[in-house]
Amino acid sequence: MIDIAALPTDRPILIAGPTASGKSALALRIAQKQGGVIVNADAIQVFENWRILTARPSIEDEHQVPHLLYGHVPYDAPYSVGHWLREVASLLESGPRPIIIGGTGLYFTALTQGLAEIPPTPDDIRHTATAKLESEGITALLADLDQDTIARIDTLNPMRVQRAWEVQRTTGCSLANWHDNTPPPLLPLSRATGLVVEVEKEWLNNRIKKRFDLMLDGGALDEARQNLHYWDPTHLSSKAIGAPELIAHLKGEITLDQTRDLATIATRQYAKRQRTWFRARMKDWEKIPAESL
């Protein structure tokens, strides 16, 4: 088990890891023993409308230790890594030591390596990209990208591919070109303690299956029912893993057993992409075996 007492108390702690790997419990233990505030670094947990399905910290946990940047964004609002960085910047300037935790690798990379100041995407271009993705598939967007950008992004992640396509269409420059001209990072890794939770595939897959069952028992279906009347698959909050499947079940399109199977598969695929990102981009972070947490 990690020696929490040995962790430096004079610098921020960053905890990255795939979904269901136990990183939230680790962050809570560190905050309880050393003090600090837990800060979210998950792109979907920022939204107000999915607490159970995104495995946001419980109300009880939030009462024990301050938690920031969880559930503070309206369900239909846009939100990007740029939004997140601006919010984190203010937390780094003052207040208790942040313990920044999440599974969105791009957030950590932007925080510790810098983020290009890319202009926002106009609505018409975003709508065009979304329509192209839905009608022609991800390969149609990839066909319009340069090879340098393709080599740097997760080509299996529709959100990342669409983002690269939008940047190129909006600015006339590739995403890779923007990244090559990135300003200095907000928090270099040398000024923080970077921990990345490593997992064994089968161990994690078993936890993912059990966790979705626990989500259903805990009210995930009722949560989806609350989202049903304003459901819009183009909203970023609708990208919550399992949300499309639960909505499809409520519409009578699939059974609950099919919902469980499809959501579990989607979660496993997402966890695989997370592990790939962490291995490729967090080589200098301290590795923590999940089984030891």
Rosetta blueprint (number, residue, H / E / L):
1 M L
2 I L
3 D L
4 I H
5 A H
6 A H
7 L L
8 P L
9 T L
10 D L
11 R L
12 P L
13 I E
14 L E
15 I E
16 A E
17 G L
18 P L
19 T L
20 A L
21 S L
22 G L
23 K H
24 S H
25 A H
26 L H
27 A H
28 L H
29 R H
30 I H
31 A H
32 Q H
33 K H
34 Q H
35 G L
36 G L
37 V E
38 I E
39 V E
40 N E
41 A L
42 D L
43 A L
44 I L
45 Q L
46 V L
47 F E
48 E L
49 N L
50 W L
51 R L
52 I L
53 L L
54 T L
55 A L
56 R L
57 P L
58 S L
59 I H
60 E H
61 D H
62 E H
63 H H
64 Q H
65 V L
66 P L
67 H E
68 L E
69 L L
70 Y L
71 G L
72 H L
73 V E
74 P L
75 Y L
76 D L
77 A L
78 P L
79 Y L
80 S L
81 V H
82 G H
83 H H
84 W H
85 L H
86 R H
87 E H
88 V H
89 A H
90 S H
91 L H
92 L H
93 E H
94 S L
95 G L
96 P L
97 R L
98 P E
99 I E
100 I E
101 I E
102 G E
103 G L
104 T L
105 G H
106 L H
107 Y H
108 F H
109 T H
110 A H
111 L H
112 T H
113 Q H
114 G L
115 L L
116 A L
117 E L
118 I L
119 P L
120 P L
121 T L
122 P L
123 D H
124 D H
125 I H
126 R H
127 H H
128 T H
129 A H
130 T H
131 A H
132 K H
133 L H
134 E H
135 S H
136 E H
137 G L
138 I H
139 T H
140 A H
141 L H
142 L H
143 A L
144 D L
145 L L
146 D L
147 Q H
148 D H
149 T H
150 I H
151 A H
152 R H
153 I L
154 D L
155 T L
156 L L
157 N L
158 P H
159 M H
160 R H
161 V H
162 Q H
163 R H
164 A H
165 W H
166 E H
167 V H
168 Q H
169 R H
170 T H
171 T H
172 G L
173 C L
174 S L
175 L H
176 A H
177 N H
178 W H
179 H H
180 D H
181 N L
182 T L
183 P L
184 P L
185 P L
186 L L
187 L L
188 P L
189 L H
190 S H
191 R H
192 A L
193 T E
194 G E
195 L E
196 V E
197 V E
198 E E
199 V L
200 E L
201 K H
202 E H
203 W H
204 L H
205 N H
206 N H
207 R H
208 I H
209 K H
210 K H
211 R H
212 F H
213 D H
214 L H
215 M H
216 L H
217 D H
218 G L
219 G L
220 A H
221 L H
222 D H
223 E H
224 A H
225 R H
226 Q H
227 N H
228 L H
229 H L
230 Y L
231 W L
232 D L
233 P L
234 T L
235 H L
236 L H
237 S H
238 S H
239 K H
240 A L
241 I L
242 G L
243 A H
244 P H
245 E H
246 L H
247 I H
248 A H
249 H H
250 L H
251 K L
252 G L
253 E L
254 I L
255 T L
256 L H
257 D H
258 Q H
259 T H
260 R H
261 D H
262 L H
263 A H
264 T H
265 I H
266 A H
267 T H
268 R H
269 Q H
270 Y H
271 A H
272 K H
273 R H
274 Q H
275 R H
276 T H
277 W H
278 F H
279 R H
280 A H
281 R H
282 M L
283 K L
284 D L
285 W L
286 E E
287 K E
288 I E
289 P E
290 A H
291 E H
292 S H
293 L L
